[in-house]
Amino acid sequence: MKRDSTKDKILEAMYTLIAEKGYDKSSIGQIADRIGIKKASIYYYFASKEEIFLELVQGLYQDDFAGKIQEIQTKETFQDYQKAIVALGEDFIASYFENQTLRKVYAEIDIQTTRIPALQTFAQEANRTLKNFLFQSLSYGVKIGAFLPDFDVEKNAQMLYTILIGIDAAILYDLPVEPEVVWNTSVGYLFAQKELQ
């Protein structure tokens, strides 16, 4: 999260403060001190701390699922497609372990979603985007014959979605699970019937 303009520096300072102290203990004054401007200057860019937080969250949620769909749709063989689906979850899991700051920010977003209605709207939209992405990914698998013709795309997309949400929570709250094992086993079940054919 490298930013240059004053507005971007405000967002970067909020990101860091949330990871260090949480949203409730972060303040406009602390943000101003971090970037070396007057507190009043922040109000030129944002009306409130909540507005800063919402813009920060919106930026984090803007993931390029379209690009990932296009990448999956370049896979023409069963093996390459299966590897791509496995890699989706593994990349998701790795991003949490590689970036502890991001992990802390997402945990704080999870907490604040119950308190800030606009944040809840962002989270719901992000969830719809993820569900749609999984549906499109599995639909493509049916198209190239990676699954049996009677494969229920909707139910299996919901299953993968639920597993990813569970993995997300397990990682955020340091629950004793092995996320990659859970993901790889789940994906393995999807492909098992086709492999047994």
HUCOR-V616645 format. One record per backbone hydrogen bond with DSSP energy under -0.5 kcal/mol. NH is the residue of the N-H (numbers start at 1). CO is the residue of the C=O. If there is no record, write none. Layout:
NH;CO / NH;CO
This chain:
3;1 / 9;5 / 10;6 / 11;7 / 12;8 / 13;9 / 14;10 / 15;11 / 16;12 / 17;13 / 18;14 / 19;15 / 20;16 / 21;17 / 22;17 / 22;18 / 26;23 / 31;27 / 32;28 / 33;29 / 34;30 / 35;31 / 36;32 / 37;32 / 41;38 / 42;38 / 42;39 / 43;39 / 43;40 / 44;41 / 45;41 / 45;42 / 46;42 / 52;48 / 53;49 / 54;50 / 55;51 / 56;52 / 57;53 / 58;54 / 59;55 / 60;56 / 61;57 / 62;58 / 63;61 / 65;63 / 68;64 / 69;65 / 70;66 / 71;67 / 72;68 / 73;69 / 74;71 / 75;72 / 76;74 / 81;77 / 82;78 / 83;79 / 84;80 / 85;81 / 86;82 / 87;83 / 88;84 / 89;85 / 90;86 / 91;87 / 92;88 / 93;89 / 94;90 / 95;91 / 96;92 / 96;93 / 97;93 / 98;94 / 99;95 / 103;99 / 104;100 / 105;101 / 106;102 / 107;103 / 108;104 / 109;105 / 110;106 / 111;107 / 112;108 / 113;109 / 114;111 / 115;112 / 116;112 / 117;115 / 119;116 / 120;116 / 121;117 / 122;118 / 123;119 / 124;120 / 125;121 / 126;122 / 127;123 / 128;124 / 129;125 / 130;126 / 131;127 / 132;128 / 133;129 / 134;130 / 135;131 / 136;132 / 137;133 / 138;134 / 139;135 / 140;136 / 141;137 / 142;138 / 143;139 / 144;140 / 145;142 / 146;141 / 147;141 / 151;148 / 153;151 / 156;152 / 157;153 / 158;154 / 159;155 / 160;156 / 161;157 / 162;158 / 163;159 / 164;160 / 165;161 / 166;162 / 167;163 / 168;164 / 169;165 / 170;166 / 171;167 / 172;168 / 173;169 / 174;171 / 175;170 / 177;175 / 179;177 / 182;178 / 183;179 / 184;180 / 185;181 / 186;182 / 187;183 / 188;184 / 189;185 / 190;186 / 191;187 / 192;188 / 193;189 / 195;191 / 196;192 / 197;193 / 197;194
